[in-house]
Amino acid sequence: MIFVDSHVHLYDCFDVDFVFDSALKNFQEAARQYTSEPQASSYLLLLTECEKDNWFQQQLAAGRDSGQGQVTIGKKWYAMGTGEADSLLVWRPDSPEQKIHLVAGRQVITREKIEVLALFLNQSLSSGMSLPETVDAIRQADSIPVLPWGAGKWLGKRGEILKEFLSGQRKGNLFLGDNGGRPQFWSTPDLFDLAEKKEILVLPGSDPLPLPSEAARIGSFGFYLHGDSPYGDSPTLFLKKALLSSEIRPVPFGRMQKNSLFLFNQLRLRLSI
């Protein structure tokens, strides 16, 4: 099976080795829980880099400049390009069979202060456009737009704008996003119910906060697809086709965050600003 975390940030405060060690551990735990052959599973992290971040392109360029096609990231992990321009393979030399694919993607903020993810996008995309303009720009870039849930970000005026926009959409290349930072006390957002009625799928992802300890959550919340992993060096092409297929439905894995940890992290985040 293929396990995917669809909302991943690599903040400057994260230790790179801790990020990928944690992601591998979390993916492997999920694989042991949901499949009888965990060793045959594949793992993908979908990056959603903010406008000022460019980690993916930096590693891609460093690999090309090295003359060997690969680059050391952190102290224990390596990265190299694949058969496509918007994905990387990362692995540990001491366990080369344990590997993760990274797929490029961006996060932008609309004029209405609404977050939109652009999955599979390996280029910059300016913030500040309206929500419809942003979604259209993502689609025109052959990317997939996702409207991710965030604490307090779907309430009030923004919630009404999203509801109106979603009401005019149909099943196709638009998704909503859930994340592992949503606490247990937070009921299922109304927009998820509306999306279900319109057959718009929800893609889960970890969406870590910019706190060093949050790197431990990467790979712990996401979705999996049944079947083998036939994508080889083209994980982006395979996953994009899978998500847009009417025959494949992502199955969520992972748990909502404990209430106490959610409140503690929100306090820490505000104190660090």
C-alpha positions as CSV (number, residue, x, y, z in Angstrom):
1,M,0.0,0.0,0.0
2,I,1.0,3.6,-0.4
3,F,0.9,5.9,2.6
4,V,0.8,9.7,2.1
5,D,1.1,12.7,4.4
6,S,-0.5,15.4,2.3
7,H,0.4,18.5,4.3
8,V,4.1,18.8,5.2
9,H,6.1,21.9,6.2
10,L,9.9,21.8,6.8
11,Y,10.5,24.7,9.0
12,D,13.9,26.2,9.8
13,C,13.5,25.2,13.5
14,F,13.2,21.5,12.5
15,D,16.2,19.1,12.7
16,V,16.3,17.4,9.3
17,D,17.4,14.0,10.7
18,F,14.6,14.1,13.3
19,V,12.1,15.0,10.6
20,F,12.8,12.0,8.4
21,D,13.5,9.6,11.2
22,S,10.1,10.5,12.7
23,A,8.4,10.3,9.3
24,L,9.8,6.9,8.6
25,K,8.9,5.6,12.1
26,N,5.3,7.0,11.8
27,F,4.8,5.6,8.3
28,Q,6.1,2.2,9.4
29,E,3.7,2.1,12.4
30,A,0.8,2.9,10.1
31,A,1.9,0.2,7.6
32,R,2.0,-2.4,10.4
33,Q,-1.5,-1.4,11.5
34,Y,-3.2,-1.4,8.1
35,T,-1.4,-4.0,6.0
36,S,-0.3,-7.5,6.3
37,E,2.9,-6.8,4.3
38,P,4.3,-3.5,5.8
39,Q,7.7,-4.1,4.2
40,A,6.1,-3.7,0.8
41,S,4.6,-0.3,1.5
42,S,5.7,3.0,0.0
43,Y,5.8,6.4,1.7
44,L,5.2,9.9,0.3
45,L,5.4,13.3,1.9
46,L,3.7,16.1,0.0
47,L,5.5,19.3,0.7
48,T,3.4,22.5,1.1
49,E,6.2,25.2,1.3
50,C,5.2,28.7,2.2
51,E,6.0,31.6,-0.2
52,K,9.3,32.5,1.5
53,D,10.5,28.8,1.7
54,N,12.5,27.0,-1.0
55,W,13.9,23.9,0.6
56,F,12.9,21.5,-2.2
57,Q,14.5,23.5,-4.9
58,Q,17.7,24.0,-2.8
59,Q,18.1,20.2,-2.4
60,L,17.3,19.6,-6.1
61,A,19.9,22.1,-7.2
62,A,22.5,20.9,-4.7
63,G,22.1,17.4,-6.0
64,R,22.7,18.6,-9.6
65,D,25.7,20.7,-8.6
66,S,27.3,17.8,-6.7
67,G,28.0,15.9,-10.0
68,Q,26.7,12.8,-8.4
69,G,23.0,13.6,-8.4
70,Q,22.7,13.3,-4.7
71,V,23.2,15.5,-1.6
72,T,23.5,15.0,2.1
73,I,20.6,16.4,4.1
74,G,21.2,16.5,7.8
75,K,23.8,14.1,9.1
76,K,22.2,10.7,8.3
77,W,19.9,11.2,5.3
78,Y,20.6,11.6,1.6
79,A,18.4,13.0,-1.2
80,M,18.5,12.7,-5.0
81,G,16.3,13.5,-7.9
82,T,13.9,11.0,-9.5
83,G,12.7,10.6,-13.1
84,E,10.5,13.8,-12.7
85,A,11.3,17.4,-11.8
86,D,9.0,17.7,-8.8
87,S,10.0,14.8,-6.6
88,L,12.9,13.7,-4.5
89,L,14.0,10.4,-3.0
90,V,15.4,10.5,0.5
91,W,17.1,7.5,2.3
92,R,19.6,6.6,4.9
93,P,22.8,4.8,3.7
94,D,22.7,2.5,6.6
95,S,19.2,1.3,5.6
96,P,18.9,2.0,1.8
97,E,15.7,-0.1,1.6
98,Q,13.9,2.3,3.9
99,K,13.1,5.3,1.8
100,I,10.6,8.1,1.4
101,H,9.6,10.1,-1.6
102,L,9.1,13.9,-1.3
103,V,6.8,15.7,-3.7
104,A,7.0,19.5,-4.3
105,G,4.1,21.7,-3.4
106,R,3.3,25.2,-2.1
107,Q,1.0,27.0,0.3
108,V,-0.4,30.4,-0.6
109,I,-2.6,33.0,1.2
110,T,-5.5,34.5,-0.7
111,R,-6.6,38.1,-0.5
112,E,-9.3,37.0,1.9
113,K,-6.5,35.5,4.2
114,I,-7.5,31.9,3.3
115,E,-4.8,29.2,3.0
116,V,-4.7,27.2,-0.2
117,L,-2.3,24.3,-0.9
118,A,-1.0,23.7,-4.4
119,L,0.0,20.0,-4.4
120,F,2.6,18.9,-7.0
121,L,3.7,22.4,-7.8
122,N,7.4,23.0,-8.3
123,Q,7.3,26.8,-8.9
124,S,6.5,29.9,-6.9
125,L,2.9,31.2,-6.8
126,S,2.2,34.6,-5.4
127,S,-0.1,35.2,-2.5
128,G,-2.7,38.0,-2.5
129,M,-5.0,36.9,-5.3
130,S,-8.7,36.2,-4.5
131,L,-9.8,32.7,-3.6
132,P,-11.2,31.9,-7.1
133,E,-8.2,33.4,-8.8
134,T,-5.8,31.4,-6.6
135,V,-7.6,28.1,-7.3
136,D,-7.7,28.8,-11.0
137,A,-4.0,29.7,-11.1
138,I,-3.2,26.4,-9.3
139,R,-5.3,24.4,-11.8
140,Q,-3.7,26.2,-14.7
141,A,-0.3,25.2,-13.3
142,D,-1.3,21.5,-13.6
143,S,-1.4,21.4,-9.8
144,I,-4.2,20.3,-7.4
145,P,-5.7,22.9,-5.1
146,V,-6.6,21.9,-1.5
147,L,-8.4,24.0,1.0
148,P,-6.9,22.9,4.4
149,W,-8.6,23.2,7.8
150,G,-6.8,25.3,10.4
151,A,-7.7,26.2,14.0
152,G,-10.0,29.2,13.8
153,K,-9.4,29.7,10.1
154,W,-12.8,28.5,8.8
155,L,-14.8,30.6,11.2
156,G,-16.6,33.9,10.8
157,K,-16.3,35.8,7.5
158,R,-13.7,33.4,6.1
159,G,-15.9,30.4,6.8
160,E,-18.8,32.1,4.9
161,I,-16.5,32.8,1.9
162,L,-15.4,29.2,1.8
163,K,-18.9,27.9,2.1
164,E,-20.1,30.1,-0.8
165,F,-17.1,29.1,-2.9
166,L,-17.4,25.4,-2.2
167,S,-21.1,25.5,-2.9
168,G,-20.3,26.4,-6.5
169,Q,-17.7,23.6,-7.0
170,R,-18.2,20.1,-8.2
171,K,-16.4,16.8,-7.9
172,G,-13.0,17.0,-9.6
173,N,-9.7,18.7,-9.1
174,L,-10.5,20.4,-5.8
175,F,-10.0,18.9,-2.3
176,L,-10.4,19.9,1.3
177,G,-7.7,19.1,3.8
178,D,-7.9,17.9,7.4
179,N,-4.9,17.8,9.7
180,G,-3.5,15.9,12.7
181,G,-3.4,19.1,14.7
182,R,-7.2,19.2,15.0
183,P,-8.0,18.4,18.6
184,Q,-10.4,15.7,19.8
185,F,-12.9,18.2,21.2
186,W,-13.2,20.0,17.8
187,S,-16.3,18.6,16.0
188,T,-16.2,17.7,12.3
189,P,-16.2,21.0,10.4
190,D,-19.4,21.8,8.6
191,L,-17.5,22.2,5.3
192,F,-16.5,18.6,5.5
193,D,-20.2,17.6,5.5
194,L,-20.8,20.0,2.5
195,A,-17.9,18.5,0.7
196,E,-19.2,15.0,1.2
197,K,-22.6,15.9,-0.3
198,K,-20.8,17.3,-3.3
199,E,-18.4,14.2,-3.5
200,I,-15.4,16.4,-2.9
201,L,-12.7,14.4,-1.1
202,V,-10.9,15.4,2.1
203,L,-7.1,14.7,2.1
204,P,-5.6,14.4,5.6
205,G,-2.0,15.5,6.5
206,S,0.0,16.3,9.5
207,D,0.4,20.1,9.0
208,P,3.1,20.5,11.7
209,L,3.4,23.8,13.5
210,P,6.7,25.8,13.5
211,L,7.8,24.3,16.8
212,P,10.8,22.0,17.0
213,S,8.8,19.1,18.7
214,E,6.2,19.2,15.9
215,A,8.6,17.5,13.5
216,A,7.7,14.3,15.3
217,R,4.2,14.4,13.9
218,I,5.3,14.3,10.2
219,G,4.0,11.0,8.6
220,S,1.6,10.3,11.5
221,F,-1.6,11.6,9.9
222,G,-2.6,11.2,6.3
223,F,-4.2,8.7,3.9
224,Y,-3.3,5.4,2.2
225,L,-4.2,3.9,-1.1
226,H,-4.8,0.2,-1.6
227,G,-2.7,-1.8,-4.0
228,D,0.9,-2.1,-5.0
229,S,3.4,0.8,-5.6
230,P,3.9,0.8,-9.3
231,Y,5.2,4.4,-9.7
232,G,8.9,3.7,-9.8
233,D,10.6,7.1,-10.3
234,S,7.4,8.9,-11.0
235,P,5.5,9.3,-7.7
236,T,4.0,12.6,-8.7
237,L,2.5,11.4,-11.9
238,F,1.1,8.2,-10.2
239,L,-0.4,10.0,-7.2
240,K,-1.9,12.8,-9.3
241,K,-3.7,10.3,-11.5
242,A,-4.8,8.3,-8.5
243,L,-6.3,11.3,-6.8
244,L,-8.2,12.5,-9.9
245,S,-9.5,9.0,-10.6
246,S,-13.1,8.2,-9.8
247,E,-12.1,4.6,-9.0
248,I,-9.7,5.3,-6.1
249,R,-10.7,6.7,-2.8
250,P,-8.1,7.7,-0.1
251,V,-8.5,6.1,3.3
252,P,-7.4,8.2,6.3
253,F,-5.0,7.0,9.0
254,G,-3.9,8.6,12.2
255,R,-5.6,10.2,15.2
256,M,-6.8,13.6,16.2
257,Q,-4.5,15.5,18.6
258,K,-5.1,15.2,22.4
259,N,-6.9,18.3,23.7
260,S,-4.2,19.1,26.3
261,L,-1.4,19.0,23.6
262,F,-3.4,21.2,21.3
263,L,-3.9,23.9,23.9
264,F,-0.3,23.6,25.0
265,N,1.0,24.0,21.4
266,Q,-1.3,26.9,20.7
267,L,0.1,28.7,23.8
268,R,3.7,27.9,22.8
269,L,3.1,29.2,19.3
270,R,1.7,32.5,20.5
271,L,4.4,33.0,23.0
272,S,7.1,32.5,20.3
273,I,5.6,35.1,18.0
